[in-house]
Amino acid sequence: MTITNKTIIQLLTGLLLLVIVFHLLIIVSIIPYNIVWGGRLQSEQEMYVFESISIVLNLFLIWVLSVKTRNPSNKYINIVLWIFFFIFSLNTIGNLFAHTNFEKFFSILTLVFALLILKILLKNK
């Protein structure tokens, strides 16, 4: 069975939506902010800034993936996806060195994101 880019993009979009829900749960204090961002956030104000940036970046990636679905050969979208691949790869390493075990677990998720994006990019070739 061959998995298409469309299927990979749908899976990645679903995972990104779950991550956005996770960040929203942090913003509304259902999940404590001291277990994310490597345990380094010093205040609620910092948390709001970092969580907002994360949500915006995840929404942007969802948009990029939707453009990729409609126009698979768009070289600018591919460049953005390569940037996200490197960001998720670096984030995987960073999560391994987080202060909390909870966030260390997220290294698995960021690795999955990086690999899915890589698979999307390599399917073009």
N, C-alpha and C positions, 0 to 999 in steps of 0.2 A: 504494500500500500504506500503510495506516494503522498506525502503531506505537502499541500500547496502553500504558497506564501499567504494566500487569503486565510487559510486555517491558522497558520502561525500568527498572523496579525490579529485575528479574532481572539486567540488565546492570550496573546500579549496585552491586548486591549482590556480583556476581562481581568487579568491580573493587575493591570494599572488602575482600573476602577476600584478594585479591592484595596490597593495601596492608598488611593485617595480617601476612601472611607476610613482607613486606619488613621491617616493624618487628621481627618475631621474629628475622629474620636479623641485624639490628643488635644486638639483645639478646644473641645468642649469638656475637657478634663475627665473623660471616662477612662482614658489611659494616661498614666502620669508621664509628664514630659521628661522626667529625669532618667527614663530608661531608653531614650532615643538620642540621636546625634552624639553617640559615643559617651553619653552621660555627662557631656560638657556644658549643657545649657545652664546659664546662671540665673535666669529670671523668666517670668511669664512673658515679658515683653520680647525677649530673645526668641522664645518658643514661637510666639505669634509670627515673627518675621521669618524664621527658618521654616516653619510649617507652611506658611503662605507661599514661600518660594518653591517649596517641594510640590505643593498642589499645582501651582502654575506650570512648573516644569513637566509634571506628569500629564497635565491637560495638553500641553504643547506637544508632547510625544504622541499622545493619542491622535491629535490633529495631523501630525507628520505621518503617522501610520495610515490614517484615512486617505491622505493625499497619495501615499505610496500604493494603496489599493487601486486608486483610480488612474494613476500614472506611474507604472512600475519603473520606467526608465528615466525619470526625472533626476538628473545628476545632482541638483541642489539638495533634494530630499535625501539622496544617498549620502551626501557629505554630512548632513545633519545626523543621519543614522550612524555613520562612522563615529561621529563625536559622541553620541549617546553610548555606543559600544565601548568606547574608551572610558567614559565617565562611569558606566556600570562596572567595568573591569577594575578601575581604581577604587570604586566604592566597595567592591567585594573585598579587596585587600584591607581597606580601612575598617570595614565591619569586623574583620577577623581580629583587629586590635582594639575593638570597642571595650569600654569599661564594664558593660553589662552583658551577661550571657544571652539575654533576650535579643540584643542587637547583633551579637555574634551569629545568632541563628539566621539573621537577615542576609548574611553573606551568601547563603544558599540561594535566596530569592534574587539577589543582585547578579549572581553568577548565571542563574537561569535567564534573566533578562538579557544579559550580555550575549549568551549563547543563542538565544532566539533571534536577537537583532543580527548577529553574525550570520545565522542561517538565512535570514531574509536577504541580507546583502550578497551572500555567496550564491543564492539561487538565481540571481540576475546573470551571472557569468556563464 
